[in-house]
Amino acid sequence: MRKYWTMCLLTIACTALTGCNQMGVKQDPHSAFEQVRDQFAAQNSYAFYGRTKLLTANSANANMVNFSGRKDGEAVYMNVKFSVPEQQRVETLSLLSEGSELYAKQGQEEKWKPVPGEGVALRQEMNNWSPPFCFQQMDELKKSVRQLPDENPQDDLEAIGVTLDSLKLKEWLAAQMKEQAGAGSRIQSAAGPFASHKPRVKLAMQLSDGNWTRAAAPGAGVSIQAKQAQAQDVKAMVDQMDVEAEYTIYYNKKTMLPTNMTMSIRSAYDLNDQRVKEHSQVETYLQNYGRAKPVPTAAEGGK
C-alpha cells in the first residue's frame, strides 16, 4: 500500500511540474512573440486590412490612410488610400510585389508600371503597411516584450506588447528620410511616372507633405535660404525629435497566429519653427489564413 501511495504522489508531483512548465512557457512573452512571428512568417496565404489615424487634437481626420491587401506565395498585393482633407479628395495607390520586383498603379489606371530602383517612396510605402515588415521592424527594434492582461479568459485570444527602442527607431527614421530626400531629387529631375507621389513618413505624418525633402535635398535652389535649409536638415530634425512606439499583438493561443495588431506612435519634432506633437495609430487586421483570394500578376492587371 505504501508503494502504491508513493507512486501516486510521484505522478501528482510530475503532473504539477509539467503544468508549471507549460504555464511558464505560456506566460513568457518573449517566447510567445517568437512563436507568433515564426508561425506568421510560415504562412503562404492570408488577407489583411487596416487604417492609420491621427489622434492629435484638431487633426483627427488628417493624413488618414486606409489599406488592404493579401499574400499569395511570394507575391503581395496592396491597395492604399490616402485622405487629403484640405483638398477634399482621396488618393489611391495600388502596389504589387513579385519577388524583388515592385509594380504600381495610381488611381484608376489599368496597367501595372514597374517601379524603378530610385522609387524609394513607393517601396517604403509598401513597407509602411505590410504586416511582414511590421514583424521585421519589431524583431530588429524591440526593447521589451510584456504579456498583457487577458481581456476575456473564455476566448482563445491573448495579447503581448512590444515596445520599440526609441534610439534605434530614430536611427531607422533618419535613414528612411535621407533615402527619401536623395531619391526625391533624382525622381523629380527624371520626371518619371511616379514623380508626383510624395513620400510618406509613418512615424511623423505631418512630414509627409514633402516640404522637408525640398529643403534637405542638395542643390534645392537659391530660393531656399541657408538658414532654412539648415533647420530642415534631416540629422538635426531627428536629433531633436522625441518618439516612442509600441505594438500590441493579439494572437490565437491555439494556432499562435496573429489576428490583429496596433502600432501606437507618439512623436514631437520641430517643423517650420513650430513644435509639432502627434499621436497616431496603425491598426492592422489579419484573416483568411490559407484561403486568401489569388493575387493578380503584373502581366494581367486586375485587383
Disulfide bonds with the S-S distance in Angstrom:
none
